[in-house]
């Protein structure tokens, strides 16, 4: 079994809500919570934060450095290249894997991410990418906001060489889905109607309410507790129910 490297992309100007990576949740920036949750995934050997060389993203660099995480900076127009060169810097090679995370997931569940990584370990090399989201396909059963994607370094290198067009370069994995063999990890119950990602002000208000109810200075609450809360507290779930789900990967 090769190395497993988590690469987390974080930008100040990303999506519809500027600065969301550093928005506070129970006194800590959202990005710190995401990194804390990733660090609890025992199957991951190392964690790298990738961001752009834009001065706007200096706060991301400062926070990652303060927290002691590896960092890689590059083009803001080619996130696929960021991932590839970050993986090269970490000396990934044949047999190694990349786990892709984004900074808009402060409700990420280490147990679900572990399940996705285990599925990759069990089924590779028969599969090229394993996900519990898969670009919002019709079989998605988990909400946006806890997505985990695992793919081989070789497939990442192939995508970097061959993927054309701004969409494929910006979203990292479209080429892999188009050309590779995909495995989807599904939940027994379809909860995809909930929205757990941080992309709008309404998302922030909802996630803040969840943290106020469940955090207790520990990031050990998971997906099951979040869903239970949203089902018994529809007033919290309704905060961002009008926010449209993003299309794409």
C-alpha positions as CSV (number, residue, x, y, z in Angstrom):
1,X,0.0,0.0,0.0
2,X,1.4,3.4,-1.0
3,X,1.3,6.7,0.7
4,X,-2.0,8.6,1.0
5,X,-1.7,12.3,0.8
6,X,-4.7,14.7,1.6
7,X,-4.6,17.9,-0.5
8,X,-7.0,20.6,0.7
9,X,-7.7,23.6,-1.6
10,X,-8.4,26.8,0.1
11,X,-8.9,30.3,-1.3
12,X,-10.2,33.6,0.1
13,X,-12.1,34.4,-3.1
14,X,-13.9,31.1,-4.0
15,X,-17.5,30.5,-4.8
16,X,-20.1,33.0,-3.8
17,X,-18.9,34.0,-0.4
18,X,-15.6,35.9,-0.2
19,X,-13.3,35.0,2.8
20,X,-15.3,31.9,3.8
21,X,-12.2,29.9,4.7
22,X,-11.5,32.3,7.6
23,X,-15.1,32.9,8.8
24,X,-15.3,32.1,12.5
25,X,-17.1,29.0,13.8
26,X,-17.1,28.9,17.6
27,X,-14.1,31.1,17.8
28,X,-11.9,29.4,15.2
29,X,-11.6,29.9,11.4
30,X,-13.6,27.5,9.3
31,X,-10.4,26.4,7.6
32,X,-8.9,25.4,11.0
33,X,-11.9,23.2,11.7
34,X,-11.6,21.5,8.3
35,X,-7.9,20.8,8.9
36,X,-8.6,19.5,12.4
37,X,-11.2,17.1,11.0
38,X,-8.9,15.9,8.2
39,X,-6.1,15.3,10.8
40,X,-8.3,12.9,12.6
41,X,-8.5,10.5,9.6
42,X,-5.9,7.9,10.6
43,X,-5.4,6.5,7.1
44,X,-3.9,9.8,5.8
45,X,-0.2,10.0,5.9
46,X,0.3,13.7,5.2
47,X,-1.8,16.9,4.6
48,X,-1.0,19.7,2.2
49,X,-2.9,23.0,1.8
50,X,-2.9,24.4,-1.7
51,X,-3.8,28.0,-2.6
52,X,-2.9,30.6,-5.1
53,X,0.0,33.1,-5.4
54,X,-2.5,36.0,-5.2
55,X,-1.9,38.3,-2.3
56,X,-5.6,37.8,-1.5
57,X,-4.7,34.3,-0.3
58,X,-1.9,35.4,2.1
59,X,-4.3,34.9,5.1
60,X,-4.8,31.3,4.1
61,X,-1.0,30.9,3.9
62,X,-0.5,32.5,7.3
63,X,-3.1,30.4,9.0
64,X,-1.8,27.1,7.5
65,X,1.7,28.0,8.6
66,X,0.6,28.9,12.1
67,X,-1.1,25.5,12.4
68,X,2.0,23.7,11.1
69,X,0.6,22.4,7.8
70,X,2.6,22.0,4.5
71,X,1.6,24.5,1.9
72,X,1.9,24.8,-1.9
73,X,1.0,27.9,-3.9
74,X,0.5,28.2,-7.7
75,X,-1.9,29.4,-10.4
76,X,-5.4,30.4,-9.5
77,X,-6.6,29.5,-13.0
78,X,-5.3,25.9,-13.0
79,X,-6.1,24.1,-9.7
80,X,-5.4,20.8,-11.4
81,X,-1.8,21.9,-11.9
82,X,-1.7,23.0,-8.2
83,X,-2.7,19.5,-7.1
84,X,-0.2,17.8,-9.4
85,X,2.8,19.9,-8.4
86,X,1.8,19.7,-4.8
87,X,1.8,15.9,-5.1
88,X,5.2,16.0,-6.8
89,X,6.6,18.2,-4.0
90,X,5.5,15.5,-1.6
91,X,7.3,12.9,-3.7
92,X,4.2,10.9,-4.5
93,X,4.8,8.2,-7.1
94,X,3.4,4.9,-8.5
95,X,1.1,3.3,-6.0
96,X,0.4,6.5,-4.0
97,X,-3.0,8.1,-3.7
98,X,-4.4,11.6,-3.3
99,X,-7.5,12.5,-1.2
100,X,-9.1,15.7,-2.4
101,X,-10.8,18.0,0.1
102,X,-12.0,21.6,-0.2
103,X,-12.1,24.3,2.5
104,X,-15.9,24.8,2.3
105,X,-16.6,21.6,4.3
106,X,-16.4,22.4,8.0
107,X,-18.9,19.6,8.7
108,X,-16.6,16.9,7.1
109,X,-17.0,13.6,8.8
110,X,-13.8,11.6,9.3
111,X,-15.7,8.3,9.5
112,X,-17.3,8.8,6.1
113,X,-13.9,9.9,4.6
114,X,-12.3,6.8,6.1
115,X,-15.0,4.7,4.5
116,X,-14.2,6.2,1.1
117,X,-10.4,5.7,1.5
118,X,-10.9,2.1,2.6
119,X,-13.1,1.5,-0.5
120,X,-10.3,2.8,-2.6
121,X,-7.7,0.6,-0.9
122,X,-9.8,-2.4,-1.3
123,X,-10.8,-2.0,-4.9
124,X,-7.7,-0.4,-6.6
125,X,-6.3,-0.9,-9.2
126,X,-9.7,-1.9,-10.6
127,X,-11.0,1.7,-9.9
128,X,-9.4,5.0,-10.6
129,X,-11.4,7.2,-8.3
130,X,-13.7,6.6,-5.3
131,X,-16.1,9.2,-4.1
132,X,-19.2,9.7,-1.9
133,X,-20.2,12.7,-4.1
134,X,-19.0,12.2,-7.6
135,X,-19.8,15.5,-9.2
136,X,-23.5,15.7,-8.1
137,X,-24.5,12.6,-10.1
138,X,-28.0,11.3,-9.9
139,X,-27.0,8.6,-7.3
140,X,-25.6,11.0,-4.7
141,X,-26.9,10.1,-1.3
142,X,-24.7,12.3,0.9
143,X,-25.2,16.1,1.1
144,X,-22.7,18.5,-0.5
145,X,-20.3,19.5,2.2
146,X,-18.9,16.2,3.3
147,X,-17.5,15.1,-0.1
148,X,-14.3,13.0,-0.3
149,X,-12.5,12.0,-3.5
150,X,-9.7,9.5,-3.6
151,X,-7.7,8.8,-6.8
152,X,-4.3,7.5,-7.8
153,X,-1.3,9.8,-8.3
154,X,-0.9,8.2,-11.8
155,X,-4.4,9.2,-12.8
156,X,-3.7,12.7,-11.4
157,X,-0.6,12.9,-13.6
158,X,-2.6,11.7,-16.6
159,X,-5.2,14.4,-16.0
160,X,-2.6,17.1,-15.7
161,X,-1.1,16.0,-19.0
162,X,-4.3,15.6,-21.0
163,X,-7.2,17.6,-19.4
164,X,-8.2,20.5,-21.6
165,X,-10.5,23.5,-21.0
166,X,-11.0,25.8,-18.0
167,X,-13.7,23.6,-16.3
168,X,-11.5,20.5,-16.2
169,X,-8.5,22.5,-15.0
170,X,-10.4,24.4,-12.3
171,X,-12.3,21.5,-10.8
172,X,-9.4,19.0,-10.8
173,X,-11.3,15.7,-11.2
174,X,-13.7,16.0,-14.3
175,X,-11.2,14.4,-16.6
176,X,-10.8,11.5,-14.2
177,X,-14.5,10.9,-14.0
178,X,-14.7,11.1,-17.8
179,X,-11.9,8.7,-18.6
180,X,-11.5,6.5,-15.5
181,X,-13.4,3.9,-13.6
182,X,-15.5,5.4,-10.7
183,X,-16.8,3.8,-7.6
184,X,-19.5,5.6,-5.6
185,X,-19.8,5.1,-1.9
186,X,-23.5,5.5,-1.0
187,X,-25.4,6.0,2.2
188,X,-28.3,3.7,3.1
189,X,-30.6,6.7,3.4
190,X,-30.6,9.5,0.8
191,X,-29.8,12.8,2.7
192,X,-28.7,14.7,-0.4
193,X,-31.5,17.2,0.0
194,X,-29.6,18.7,2.9
195,X,-26.9,21.3,2.2
196,X,-23.8,21.2,4.4
197,X,-21.2,23.1,2.4
198,X,-20.2,26.7,3.0
199,X,-20.8,28.7,-0.1
200,X,-23.4,31.4,0.8
201,X,-24.1,33.6,3.8
202,X,-27.2,31.4,4.5
203,X,-24.9,28.4,4.6
204,X,-22.6,30.1,7.1
205,X,-25.5,30.9,9.3
206,X,-26.8,27.3,9.2
207,X,-23.3,25.8,9.9
208,X,-22.7,28.3,12.7
209,X,-26.0,27.2,14.3
210,X,-24.9,23.5,14.0
211,X,-21.5,24.3,15.6
212,X,-23.2,26.2,18.4
213,X,-25.3,23.1,19.2
214,X,-22.7,20.3,18.7
215,X,-19.1,21.6,18.9
216,X,-18.3,21.7,22.6
217,X,-14.7,22.5,21.9
218,X,-14.3,19.2,20.1
219,X,-14.6,18.2,16.4
220,X,-15.7,14.7,17.2
221,X,-19.4,15.2,16.2
222,X,-20.2,13.7,12.9
223,X,-22.7,13.3,10.1
224,X,-25.2,11.3,12.1
225,X,-25.4,13.9,14.8
226,X,-25.7,16.7,12.2
227,X,-28.6,15.0,10.4
228,X,-30.3,14.2,13.7
229,X,-30.1,17.8,14.7
230,X,-31.4,19.1,11.4
231,X,-34.3,16.6,11.5
232,X,-35.4,17.7,15.0
233,X,-34.6,21.4,14.4
234,X,-36.1,22.2,11.0
235,X,-35.6,25.9,11.9
236,X,-31.8,25.3,11.5
237,X,-32.2,23.2,8.3
238,X,-34.4,25.9,6.8
239,X,-31.8,28.6,7.1
240,X,-30.1,27.6,3.9
241,X,-32.8,25.6,2.3
242,X,-33.2,28.2,-0.4
243,X,-29.6,28.1,-1.5
244,X,-29.3,26.4,-4.8
245,X,-26.9,23.4,-4.9
246,X,-23.8,24.0,-7.1
247,X,-23.5,22.0,-10.3
248,X,-20.2,20.4,-11.3
249,X,-17.4,18.8,-9.4
